[in-house]
Amino acid sequence: MSEAEGKFSEPRGRRDRRGGRGGRGGRESGGGKRDAPPPKPVDPREAAREICLRQLAVRPRTRAELATAMRKRGVEDEIAAEILDRYDEVGIIDDAAFARAWVSSRHQGRGLSKRALAGELRRKGVSSDEMGEALEELTPEMEEETAKALVVRRLRSETRGTPEAVFRRLVGMLGRKGYPPGLAIRLVKEALAERADAAEFADSIDADALADAATDPDAQ
Protein backbone atom coordinates (compact mmCIF):
# COMPACT_ATOMS: atom_id res chain seq x y z
CA MET A 1 0.00 0.00 0.00
CA SER A 2 1.32 3.43 -0.93
CA GLU A 3 2.04 6.16 1.60
CA ALA A 4 -1.01 8.16 0.38
CA GLU A 5 -3.31 5.17 0.74
CA GLY A 6 -2.05 4.50 4.26
CA LYS A 7 -2.54 8.12 5.29
CA PHE A 8 -6.25 8.27 4.40
CA SER A 9 -7.38 4.73 5.12
CA GLU A 10 -9.51 4.26 8.29
CA PRO A 11 -8.20 2.21 11.18
CA ARG A 12 -9.61 -1.28 11.26
CA GLY A 13 -11.26 -0.84 14.65
CA ARG A 14 -13.29 2.14 13.39
CA ARG A 15 -14.59 0.13 10.45
CA ASP A 16 -15.53 -2.67 12.81
CA ARG A 17 -17.50 -0.38 15.12
CA ARG A 18 -19.53 0.83 12.14
CA GLY A 19 -20.83 -2.64 11.50
CA GLY A 20 -17.94 -4.59 9.89
CA ARG A 21 -17.61 -8.34 10.23
CA GLY A 22 -15.41 -8.23 13.32
CA GLY A 23 -17.00 -5.19 15.06
CA ARG A 24 -19.24 -5.13 18.10
CA GLY A 25 -21.97 -3.39 16.12
CA GLY A 26 -22.09 -6.28 13.68
CA ARG A 27 -22.63 -8.81 16.43
CA GLU A 28 -25.40 -6.72 17.99
CA SER A 29 -27.13 -6.14 14.69
CA GLY A 30 -27.11 -9.82 13.98
CA GLY A 31 -29.09 -10.70 17.10
CA GLY A 32 -32.70 -9.82 17.84
CA LYS A 33 -34.09 -8.25 21.00
CA ARG A 34 -36.29 -10.30 23.25
CA ASP A 35 -39.93 -9.28 23.19
CA ALA A 36 -41.10 -7.71 26.49
CA PRO A 37 -43.70 -9.79 28.35
CA PRO A 38 -47.24 -8.47 27.99
CA PRO A 39 -48.41 -6.30 30.91
CA LYS A 40 -50.42 -8.07 33.58
CA PRO A 41 -54.12 -7.20 33.52
CA VAL A 42 -55.07 -4.69 36.23
CA ASP A 43 -57.52 -5.91 38.87
CA PRO A 44 -60.12 -3.10 39.07
CA ARG A 45 -60.73 -3.73 42.77
CA GLU A 46 -57.04 -3.62 43.56
CA ALA A 47 -56.74 -0.38 41.55
CA ALA A 48 -59.66 1.10 43.50
CA ARG A 49 -58.06 0.17 46.81
CA GLU A 50 -54.78 1.76 45.73
CA ILE A 51 -56.58 5.02 44.90
CA CYS A 52 -58.23 5.07 48.34
CA LEU A 53 -55.05 4.25 50.23
CA ARG A 54 -53.12 7.00 48.45
CA GLN A 55 -55.85 9.48 49.38
CA LEU A 56 -55.94 8.33 52.99
CA ALA A 57 -52.15 8.53 53.29
CA VAL A 58 -52.38 12.32 52.93
CA ARG A 59 -55.16 12.87 55.51
CA PRO A 60 -58.42 11.28 56.67
CA ARG A 61 -61.16 11.39 54.03
CA THR A 62 -64.91 11.11 54.01
CA ARG A 63 -66.74 8.41 52.09
CA ALA A 64 -67.89 11.01 49.56
CA GLU A 65 -64.33 12.27 48.98
CA LEU A 66 -63.05 8.75 48.29
CA ALA A 67 -65.99 8.03 45.98
CA THR A 68 -65.22 11.20 44.02
CA ALA A 69 -61.53 10.30 43.74
CA MET A 70 -62.36 6.85 42.36
CA ARG A 71 -64.97 8.19 39.95
CA LYS A 72 -62.45 10.66 38.51
CA ARG A 73 -60.10 7.75 37.80
CA GLY A 74 -62.72 5.66 36.04
CA VAL A 75 -63.63 3.17 38.78
CA GLU A 76 -67.10 1.74 38.27
CA ASP A 77 -69.67 2.85 40.85
CA GLU A 78 -70.48 -0.73 41.82
CA ILE A 79 -66.85 -1.54 42.60
CA ALA A 80 -66.37 1.78 44.43
CA ALA A 81 -69.42 1.09 46.62
CA GLU A 82 -68.11 -2.39 47.40
CA ILE A 83 -64.72 -1.04 48.49
CA LEU A 84 -66.25 1.77 50.54
CA ASP A 85 -68.70 -0.56 52.28
CA ARG A 86 -65.79 -2.76 53.31
CA TYR A 87 -63.82 0.24 54.58
CA ASP A 88 -66.88 1.29 56.60
CA GLU A 89 -67.08 -2.15 58.17
CA VAL A 90 -63.46 -2.22 59.32
CA GLY A 91 -63.41 1.42 60.43
CA ILE A 92 -60.97 2.76 57.85
CA ILE A 93 -63.50 5.47 57.03
CA ASP A 94 -65.84 6.94 59.63
CA ASP A 95 -67.63 10.14 58.64
CA ALA A 96 -68.89 10.82 62.18
CA ALA A 97 -65.38 10.62 63.63
CA PHE A 98 -64.05 12.65 60.72
CA ALA A 99 -66.60 15.41 61.38
CA ARG A 100 -65.77 15.60 65.09
CA ALA A 101 -62.03 15.77 64.42
CA TRP A 102 -62.52 18.35 61.66
CA VAL A 103 -64.61 20.64 63.88
CA SER A 104 -62.11 20.44 66.74
CA SER A 105 -59.06 20.99 64.54
CA ARG A 106 -60.43 23.79 62.36
CA HIS A 107 -62.06 25.66 65.22
CA GLN A 108 -59.00 25.57 67.45
CA GLY A 109 -56.43 25.98 64.68
CA ARG A 110 -58.14 28.46 62.36
CA GLY A 111 -60.80 29.93 64.64
CA LEU A 112 -63.63 29.05 62.25
CA SER A 113 -67.21 29.49 63.41
CA LYS A 114 -69.91 26.84 63.45
CA ARG A 115 -71.40 28.27 60.24
CA ALA A 116 -68.08 28.13 58.39
CA LEU A 117 -67.41 24.60 59.62
CA ALA A 118 -70.84 23.45 58.51
CA GLY A 119 -70.10 24.70 55.00
CA GLU A 120 -66.79 22.85 54.88
CA LEU A 121 -68.29 19.58 56.13
CA ARG A 122 -71.17 19.87 53.65
CA ARG A 123 -68.71 20.26 50.77
CA LYS A 124 -66.90 17.14 51.96
CA GLY A 125 -70.07 15.11 51.79
CA VAL A 126 -70.74 14.65 55.50
CA SER A 127 -74.41 13.92 56.17
CA SER A 128 -76.62 16.38 58.03
CA ASP A 129 -76.98 14.06 61.03
CA GLU A 130 -73.24 13.47 61.42
CA MET A 131 -72.53 17.16 60.86
CA GLY A 132 -75.10 18.18 63.48
CA GLU A 133 -73.65 15.84 66.09
CA ALA A 134 -70.14 17.17 65.53
CA LEU A 135 -71.21 20.83 65.64
CA GLU A 136 -73.23 20.34 68.83
CA GLU A 137 -69.91 20.12 70.69
CA LEU A 138 -69.18 23.72 69.68
CA THR A 139 -71.28 25.86 72.03
CA PRO A 140 -72.08 29.58 71.53
CA GLU A 141 -69.84 30.37 74.52
CA MET A 142 -66.91 28.55 72.89
CA GLU A 143 -67.50 30.41 69.63
CA GLU A 144 -67.53 33.80 71.36
CA GLU A 145 -64.36 33.04 73.32
CA THR A 146 -62.58 31.97 70.16
CA ALA A 147 -63.74 35.06 68.25
CA LYS A 148 -62.63 37.32 71.11
CA ALA A 149 -59.18 35.69 71.16
CA LEU A 150 -58.88 36.24 67.40
CA VAL A 151 -59.63 39.95 67.82
CA VAL A 152 -57.16 40.40 70.67
CA ARG A 153 -54.40 38.60 68.79
CA ARG A 154 -55.02 40.50 65.57
CA LEU A 155 -55.25 43.83 67.37
CA ARG A 156 -51.71 43.42 68.70
CA SER A 157 -50.38 43.59 65.14
CA GLU A 158 -52.63 46.46 64.03
CA THR A 159 -50.23 49.38 64.21
CA ARG A 160 -51.29 51.34 61.14
CA GLY A 161 -54.40 53.15 60.03
CA THR A 162 -57.16 55.00 61.80
CA PRO A 163 -59.35 53.33 64.44
CA GLU A 164 -62.12 53.21 61.84
CA ALA A 165 -59.89 51.33 59.38
CA VAL A 166 -58.79 48.92 62.10
CA PHE A 167 -62.42 48.38 63.06
CA ARG A 168 -63.37 47.49 59.47
CA ARG A 169 -60.45 45.11 59.07
CA LEU A 170 -61.19 43.21 62.27
CA VAL A 171 -64.92 42.94 61.61
CA GLY A 172 -64.12 41.73 58.10
CA MET A 173 -61.70 39.13 59.47
CA LEU A 174 -64.37 37.68 61.76
CA GLY A 175 -66.90 37.77 58.95
CA ARG A 176 -64.63 35.69 56.70
CA LYS A 177 -64.40 33.09 59.46
CA GLY A 178 -68.17 32.83 59.56
CA TYR A 179 -69.09 34.87 62.62
CA PRO A 180 -72.34 36.87 62.42
CA PRO A 181 -72.11 40.67 62.05
CA GLY A 182 -73.70 41.41 65.43
CA LEU A 183 -71.15 39.36 67.36
CA ALA A 184 -68.22 40.59 65.27
CA ILE A 185 -69.11 44.28 65.67
CA ARG A 186 -69.69 43.95 69.42
CA LEU A 187 -66.42 42.13 70.08
CA VAL A 188 -64.33 44.52 68.02
CA LYS A 189 -65.98 47.54 69.65
CA GLU A 190 -65.20 46.14 73.12
CA ALA A 191 -61.58 45.48 72.17
CA LEU A 192 -61.09 48.97 70.72
CA ALA A 193 -62.63 50.56 73.80
CA GLU A 194 -59.69 49.26 75.83
CA ARG A 195 -57.16 51.12 73.67
CA ALA A 196 -56.44 54.72 74.52
CA ASP A 197 -56.06 55.72 70.88
CA ALA A 198 -59.37 54.14 69.84
CA ALA A 199 -61.63 54.45 72.88
CA GLU A 200 -63.35 57.61 71.65
CA PHE A 201 -64.09 56.04 68.28
CA ALA A 202 -65.36 52.85 69.94
CA ASP A 203 -67.74 54.85 72.08
CA SER A 204 -69.30 56.35 68.94
CA ILE A 205 -70.05 52.94 67.38
CA ASP A 206 -73.74 51.98 67.34
CA ALA A 207 -73.27 48.20 67.28
CA ASP A 208 -76.98 47.39 66.91
CA ALA A 209 -77.50 49.76 63.98
CA LEU A 210 -74.42 48.49 62.18
CA ALA A 211 -75.45 44.88 62.72
CA ASP A 212 -78.94 45.57 61.37
CA ALA A 213 -77.49 47.31 58.33
CA ALA A 214 -75.11 44.43 57.68
CA THR A 215 -77.91 41.85 57.71
CA ASP A 216 -80.53 43.91 55.87
CA PRO A 217 -80.34 43.19 52.11
CA ASP A 218 -82.15 46.46 51.32
CA ALA A 219 -79.35 48.40 53.03
CA GLN A 220 -76.67 47.08 50.68
Residue pairs with C-beta under 8 A, 6 or more apart in sequence:
1 9
12 22
13 23
15 23
16 22
16 23
16 24
16 25
16 26
17 23
17 24
17 25
18 25
19 25
19 26
19 29
20 26
44 75
44 76
44 79
45 79
45 82
45 83
47 73
47 75
48 70
48 75
48 79
48 80
48 83
49 83
51 66
51 69
51 70
51 73
51 75
52 61
52 66
52 69
52 70
52 83
52 84
52 87
55 61
55 65
55 66
55 69
56 66
56 92
56 93
60 93
60 98
60 101
61 69
61 93
61 98
62 93
62 95
62 98
62 124
62 125
62 126
63 84
63 87
63 88
63 93
63 95
63 125
64 124
64 125
64 126
65 124
65 125
66 80
66 84
66 87
66 93
67 80
67 81
67 84
67 125
68 125
70 79
70 80
70 83
71 77
71 80
84 93
87 93
88 94
95 125
95 126
95 127
95 130
96 130
96 133
96 134
98 124
98 126
99 121
99 126
99 130
99 131
99 133
99 134
100 133
100 134
100 137
102 117
102 120
102 121
102 124
102 134
103 117
103 121
103 134
103 135
103 137
103 138
104 137
106 112
106 117
106 120
107 113
107 117
107 138
107 142
107 146
108 146
110 177
111 146
111 147
111 149
111 150
111 177
112 120
112 177
112 178
113 143
113 146
113 147
113 177
113 178
113 179
114 135
114 138
114 143
114 178
115 178
115 179
115 180
116 177
116 178
117 135
117 138
117 178
118 131
118 135
119 178
121 131
121 134
121 135
122 131
126 134
143 179
143 183
144 183
144 187
147 174
147 177
147 179
147 183
147 184
147 187
148 187
148 191
150 173
150 174
150 177
151 170
151 174
151 187
151 188
151 191
152 191
154 169
154 170
154 173
155 166
155 170
155 191
155 192
155 195
158 166
158 169
158 170
161 169
162 201
163 192
163 195
163 197
163 198
163 201
163 202
164 201
166 192
166 198
167 188
167 189
167 192
167 198
167 201
167 202
167 205
170 184
170 188
170 191
171 181
171 184
171 185
171 188
174 183
174 184
174 187
174 188
175 181
175 184
180 211
180 215
181 210
181 211
181 214
181 215
182 207
182 208
182 211
182 215
185 205
185 207
185 210
185 211
185 214
186 207
186 211
189 202
189 205
189 207
190 202
192 198
192 199
192 201
192 202
192 205
193 199
193 202
193 203
195 202
212 219
213 219
